């Protein structure tokens, strides 16, 4: 298992993720996505939108406002119930979630060893004196306060005057924007049940104890679906909502596997009755084996008709669908697959990371699925002091960048350039050399071929420059490297 420290270091060094406001000491649990990170993030969102919205005939899209009427959050239950129990250390003033204190490693000044300081693993006793944690896990000295409830929504004001009438909130989830637009969506799309609405957008939660890099942050991005079904229908003898719940679970398992997560790194967690949210009939989480252990990658909940009924009650507007067959208005049940872009990105990074030994040296490689890779093609000159090689390389990059994210790099020797691209997950490198352009001084004519190197196998083939677009259309489509490479001569490694 790759450690989180290794991934954090790689992300900063290669421009995936930076600490927000780092020159001012950083902002707690806020992160900026660098040049490669924003490409990776956009690729995840792009394939999700394509696979779950654009390619399905039972889905439409929405992009709702972050700021909404304050009554939205009263109706949804967030104002009264979206809380976590919090405790404070009276000494160091650190805050913790009361229900997670025992899951933290704790600091202990052991009297049996004359007050020596130890860091004890979570849930364990000191091996010298047998004591268990009773004080602050961070400083090891302060008493913890009694738990109190803390609302996780960020509160703000609309307009120039800060008064109760202008209070609103940064949305803690994207789902409510779909529910309050239910009637608009019905009227504009004329959809029949079952149908779903997909949305990608920012959400904000004032977490008490965020952490583990981008796993738990105060500002994050969600990829959510609200899938509306007829609660009176049955499919294969089962209620339609139960059928679709299982179907969405299976679809998401397959989706994460398709884009690079190993099946043994993902498992299902069925929520017990006492774990269920107030709106849920059933919730299943997809757990991923993160460095800190099995933790939630995404959740898929059966929200029943709770949200639509709540908004109908508080707004006084009808949020029903007319069943032509039964000649009645009904409130649909909702299946909600909710995935975080940031957690998905972290999981794809962790599963892609490899350390290998090649010719006695360590090679770090990110084995991203080609559709997720931030850069698809790197064009590299074998000799940067030869103007004709540089010009040919830059021309090829310009050509390829019309269809794919392609870069040109001549800042190191070719071996080091390959390793750089391996480390950021670039699936293919194109090398321009003397054979490509020829040598006028020696009367040699170039063969107008370049070397394509494949990241995972490190195999190389010589391909005519005129055929590059068609070759990469296959390689970055559905074709396997071996099938494409078989048509071309190999190049010396």
N, C-alpha and C positions, 0 to 999 in steps of 0.2 A: 504494500500500500504506500503510495506516494504521500509524503508528509505535507501538511499545509504550508510550512515554512518554505519548502522547495518551490511550491507553486506561487506563493506570494513573491518570492525573489525573482522567479522567471517572469512573472507578470510585470513587475516594475522594470526590470532590466530590458525587456524586449518590447515594452510599450503596449501591454494589454490593459493593465489597471494601475492607476496611481492613487495614493491617498489624497483625498480632497483637501485643498487649502494647505498643502504640506509645508509651504514656506512659513506659515503662521503656526506651525505645530500640529496641523491636521484638525479635521472635524470628525468627532466620534461617529464611527460607523457610516461614513459617507465616502463614496469612491467615485473617481473619474475614470472613464474608459478612454484609453489612449488610441493611437492610430490603428493598431491591430485589434484591440479590444472592441472598438466600435464596429469594425468590419465583421468580427465574429458574432457580435451581438445582433447586428442587422441581418446576418445570414440565418441565424436561428429564428428570428422573427419572420423573415421572408419565407423559409420553407414551412414554418408552422402555418402561416396565413395561406400559402398555396395549398398545402395538404388538407387543412381542416376547414377552409372557407371557400377558396376559389374552385377547387376541384370537386366539391360536393354540391349536389343539387338540392340539398336540404339545409343549406347554411347561407346566411347573409352576414354582412359586416356592419360595424358601428364604431364611431369614435366620439365618445361622450365627453363632456366638459369635466375637468378636475374639480372645479368649484360648482357646487350645487346648492339648491335651497336647503336651509338648515332643517326643515321638516322632513327631508328625505332621511336624514340620519336619526331623527326621532322615530319615524315610522319603522325603520329597519331594525331598531333596537340598539344601535351603536351608542347613542347618547347615554342610555341607562345601563347597558350591559357589556359594552366593549371595554372590559377592564381586566387587569391582571393584579394579583396580590403583591404588594411591594413592602420590603423592609429596608431600613436604613441602619448603617453602622453609626453609633453615637460618637465614635472616636475619629475615623477617617472620612466619614460622611458618604462612603460609597453606598450605592443602592443595588438591591438584588431582587429578583423575583422570588417571592417566598416559597413557591412550589418548586424552585430549581436550586435552592441553596445547597441541598445535600448532594447535588450532582456536580459540584465544583470541588476541585482540589483546594485544600485549606492550609493556611499558615499556622504553625504551632511552635510555641516556645516551651520546650520540654524541661520540666523541673528535674527530671531524672538525669538529665545531661547538663545540669547547671545553666539552664535557660537557653541552650543552643536552639537555633531556628531551623525548622524543618518544613518542607512542603509535603503534605500527606495526600496521597491519591484520594479521590472522591469516595466517600462512604467507608473508608478504612480508618482503623485506629492507629495511634502512634505505636510503633513496634518497640519503643523503649519503655513507655510508661502505661500504655494501654488506653490512654485518654481518647475520647472522641470529640468531635467539634461541638462547641457550645457558643463560641464567639464568632466575630466577623471572619469569613474565610479569607479575606484579602489581607488585612493588617494583623489578624490574630490577637487583637487586644480589646477591641470595642464590643460592647453588648449590642445586639440587634433589637430594633424597635418591634413593637407588635405589628403584624401585617395590617395594611390598609389598602383599599382598592384604588387603582390608578387608571384613569381613562387614557387609552392609547391614541386617541385622535389628536391631531394638531389643530388647535383652535385659532381662528384668525377673524378678520373683520372685512366686510365689504364696504367700500366707500371711505370718505375722509374722516368720519367720526367713529371713534371706538365706543360703541354703546351696545346694549343687549340686542336692540333691534337689528343691528348689522352683523351679528355673529354668524359665522359659517365655519366650515371645516375643510381641510385638505382631505380628499377622499381616502379612506383606509382600504378600499377595494374598488374594482371597476364594475362589479356586478350590478350595483344599484342603478347605474346609468342605463343599463339594458332594461331593467324592470320598469323604470319610470317612462321609458320610451316604448313600452310594449304595444300600446294602441297605435302610436305613430307607425311602428314597424308593420303592424297588421294592415293598416289602411294603405300604406305606400307600396307594400310588396304583394298583398293579397295571398299570403302564404296560408297553407293548410297544415294542421298538425299531422305528424311531428315536424318541427323545424327548429333550427338553432340560430343563435346570434353570436358571432365571434368578435372579440375586442382585444386590442393590445394597448396598454397605457400605464402611466405612472400611478402609483399609490404610495401612501405615506402612513407610517405607524411610529409613534413615539415610544419605541421599545425601551423597556427598563434596562435590560442587559443584552444589547446587540453584540454580535461578535462572530468569530470564525470567518474572518475575511468578508466576502460578499454573500455568505450564506444567510445571515440575518442582519438587515440594514434598516435604516429609518426611511430611506427613499428607495423604492424598488419598482420594477416593471412587471406587470402581469400579462399573461396570455390566457384569457378566460373565455369560456363558452357557457351560455345559458341555453340549454336544449329543452324546448317545450313539448310536452307529450300529453295525450288525452288520457286522463286517469280512469276513464270508463272502458278503455280498450284493453284487449288481451292479445298477446302474441305467443303462440305455441303454448296456450293454456296458462300463461303467466301475465300479471298486470304489466301494461306497457312500460311503466316507469321502471320496474325492476329489470325488464328485458334490456332497455336502453342503458341502464346503469352498468350492467355487466358488459354490454357491448362497448361502451366508452372506456371502461377499464382495460379491456383487451386491446382496443385501438391505440391507447397511449402506451401500453407496454410494448407493442410492436413498433410504434414510432420512435421511442427512445432507443430501442435495439437497432433499428434501421440506420440511425445516424451515429452509432458508435458506442453506446453503453453496453457492456457485456452483461448478458442475462443473469449471471451469478452475482452481479453487483446491484441488482434491483430486486426487491421483493414487496409483497403486498402486506399492508397492515389494516385489519378490520377493526374499526372503532367499536369498543364496548359501549353498552348503553350509557354508562356514566361518563363517557368521553364525548358523546355526541353534542353538537351545538344545538341550541334551542329550536332551530328550524329544520333539523336533519332527521330524516327517516332512517338513513343509512349513509355512512361515509367510509370510504376506503382510501388510504394513502398509498402512494408509491414511495417506498423508502429506497434511498441510495446509500451505499456503504462509503460515506465520507470519512476523512481521516479521523474525525472525532467520534465515529461510530455510525450506526444506522440512524438516519435522520430523514425527515420528510423532504421528498423531491417535489411532490405535488399532491393535491387531494382531489377526489372525485366524489361529490356529495349529491344525495337525493334531497333537494330542498323542499319537496312537496309543493303546495300552493301558498306557502307562508308569505313570501315576499309580495306577490301580486295582491293577495288579500289585505296585507298590511297597508300597502300604498293606496289601494282602493278605499280603505277605511279612513285613512288620514287625509286623503285628497278629495274624497267625495266623487271621484271619477270611476267609471266602470272599466275594469281591466279583465275582460272576459273574451272568450272566443266562441263563435256560434257554430255549434255542431249541426250541420245540415241534415245528417242522417237521423239524429235523435230530436231535431227541432228544439234545441235548448241551448242556452248560454252556459258555459262552464269555465271554471278557472283551471288552466293547465297546471300540471306538475312540472317541476324543473329539475333536470339533471345538470350539474355544474362541474365540469372538469376545469380546475384552476391550477395553472402552472406558472411558476416564476421564471422570468427570463434569466435573472441573475443566477439563480440556483441551477438552472439547466446549463448555463454557460460554465459554471464551476464544475459540474459533473462531467460535462464533455471534456473540459480541460484535464481533469484528473484521470479520466479513462484513456485519453489520448497520450498521456505522458509516458515515455519509455526512456530507460537508460540502457545502452548497449555498448559492447566493446567491439570496435572495428579496427583491425590492424594495430592492436595494442593500445588504442586510444578510446576514451569514452565518447560515445555519441549520444547526445540528447535529441530526441525526436518527438514531435507531437503528431500522432497518427490520426489526424482529423479526417472525417469523411470529407471528400472533395467539395461537397456542397456547403460545408460549414467553414472550410479553411479560409482565413482572412485574405490571403493572397493565393491566387490560383497558379500563377506562372511567374518565375523570376528569370529575367534575361541577363546573362552574365558574360562578359568578355574574357577570353583567356588571357589576352595581353592588353592592358588599358593604355599602353604607350603607342599602340598602333592606331592612328586616327581612323583608318578604314574599318577596323574591327569595331571600334567604339561607335562609329556612324551606323554601321550595319545593325549593331545591337540596339541602338536607340530607335532606329527605324522599325525593327521587329517589335519592340515594346509598344510603340505607338500603334502599330497595326493590331496587335493582340488586345490592347487595352480598349479597343472599340467594343469588344464582346466580353472580356473578362478583366478581373483585377490583376494587372500585371505590373511588375516593377523592374527597374534597371538598377544594377548595383555593380560598381567597379572599385570598391573601397578596400579590397583585400585580394590575396591570392585565391585561386579557384577552389582549393580544398577548404579554406576557411569560409568562403562564400557558400559552398554547399552546406557546411555545418550550420551556418546562420539560418539558412532556409529550412533545414531539418528542424531546428529548434523552435521555429514559429509555425511549422506545419504546412509549408508550401508543398503541394503534391508534385509539382514538376518544375525542373530547371531547364532552360535552353541556353546552351553554351555556343558562342560564336568564336571561331578560332581561325588560324591562318588558312586552313583548308577551305574554309567557307569563302573567304574573300580573295585568296590567292596572294602571290608575292610578285609584284611587278619588277622588283629588282632582280629576281631570279627568272623572270619570264614565265612564272607559273600562274595559271588561270584558276580562279576559285571554282569549287564544285557546287556552290550555292546550296550546301547542306549544313545543317546544324545538329548538335547533339542534344537529345532530350533525355534527361535523367529522371527516373521515377524515385520518389522519396523512400518508400518502404523497402523495396528490394535493392535500391541503388543501381539497378540495371540501366544501361544506356544504349540508345539506338541513334542512327544517323538518318535524318529525315530532310527531304528537299524543302527549302524555305517556302516555296509556292504551295506546299501541302500542309503547312502548319495549322491553318484555320480548320481544315477538315479533320486533321488528326486530333486536335484538341476538342473539337466538337464531339468526337467519339469518346475521348478519354474523360472529359468532364461531363459526359452524358451517362449512358448506361454500359459502355463497352469496358471490358476488362483489359488491363495493361497487357497481359500475355497475348490476347487476341490481336491487339493493335501492333504490338512489338514484333509479332511473327512475320509481318509483311515487310520489315525493314532490316538492314544489316545492323549488327551490334557495333558499338563503339568501344574503344579501349577505355577501361576504368582508370 
